[in-house]
Amino acid sequence: MEEILRGFVGTVVVFDENFVGRGEWTNSFPVPGPLYGELGTGKGQFLREMAQKHPEACFIGMEREPGVLVQAVRKAREMGLDNLKFILGDVQFLTQLFGPAEIDGLYIHFCDPWPKNRHDKRRLTHEDFLALYRQVMAPTGVLRLKTDNRDLFDYSLVSFEAIGMELQAVSYDFHADNLEPQPIMTEYEEKFSAAGLPVHFCEARFCKVTEEATEIG
């Protein structure tokens, strides 16, 4: 699968020790624009729809499972989305992939909750991961989290506040609260919503906004 992904030149980066594009992501797109990333993009439905809706922005989906990423890449290429790229790699290498303040926003959708306490450092909202995000995100950048797991959500809120993040929006039932009239959903979110199950949502920043910031939904 990795070799298949390497064949999608211009759409996929397979991260290894030879990677040299740190800090140059925006310039790698046909039309440079604000850069948004999804950690654990899966089959890529969310980013495909975002890329269609916001042609003025650039999107990158990061995934460590090559099998599902192949599906995401093929669909994106079929749709001709030249403002969407993908990375095969682990989130722990984020600062080797992106330069300081290079990312304008990050999405974390339905990540593995790692429910056992001894695995808490594997959670994508652990303080160690948040420290990585802080290094690569713009000062006014937004981190958006969606999950169906209440324990992970509560844990994440504590983590956000522990490192001084500003919580901008918190909802224990995103769709019932109608925070976005027509939200773009992931595959998992569609299933949970159709079953009437609550989706927990949080939007947070690493610092207070003191100037007008570019933001998309």
Secondary structure as UniProt FT lines:
FT   HELIX           2..6
FT   TURN            9..11
FT   STRAND          12..14
FT   TURN            17..18
FT   TURN            22..23
FT   HELIX           26..28
FT   STRAND          35..39
FT   TURN            42..43
FT   HELIX           45..53
FT   TURN            55..56
FT   STRAND          58..63
FT   HELIX           66..78
FT   TURN            79..80
FT   TURN            82..83
FT   STRAND          84..88
FT   HELIX           91..93
FT   HELIX           94..97
FT   TURN            100..101
FT   STRAND          103..109
FT   HELIX           117..122
FT   TURN            124..125
FT   HELIX           127..136
FT   STRAND          137..147
FT   HELIX           150..162
FT   TURN            163..164
FT   STRAND          166..171
FT   TURN            174..178
FT   HELIX           187..194
FT   TURN            195..196
FT   STRAND          200..205
//
